[in-house]
Amino acid sequence: MADKSFNAFKMAQQQFDGVAEKLGLDQATRDLLRNPLREYHFSIPVRMDDGTVKVFQGYRVQHNDARGPCKGGIRFHPQETVDTVRALATWMTWKCSVVDIPLGGGKGGVICDPHHLSEREQEGICRGWVRQIAYNVGPFQDVPAPDVMTSGQHMST
């Protein structure tokens, strides 16, 4: 069972605060970079193979796009949280910046366990996620990719 007291986003913010102090960043820059620019939270209804409808929770966090479109994967995981997605989007911003890639940080997630879902049900989740975020992704804004328990097949649906 996951440790409910651990919060990945709080850890990312503590890391940021330490680095910001060492770099002597001004308060406005700290305020801008400490939190995501945008977050999307949505419900994804999917008709299951047994005919019932199940509603999955999905997220997309766009941490910062100052260097270019946000980049980051979409995760399927039964213990996904918005704070994990926030942290990973934050860390993606840092990774792209440190290696001088002209992209910002983003990350997405859906609370689900693909091991217990058929391919058709997973496709329904993917299509529902895209319907919710379609106007806010694309090559000039946000570039999703596969991540934990997702694949190129998921991205192509």
ABEGO torsion letter per residue (X at the ends): XBBAABBAAAAAAAAAAAAAAAAGBBAAAAAAAABBABBBBBBBBBBBAAGBBBBBBBBBBBABAAAEBBBEBBBBBAABBAAAAAAAAAAAAAAAAAAGBBBBBBBBBBBBBAAABBAAAAAAAAAAAAAAAAAABEAAABBBBBBBGBBAAAAAX
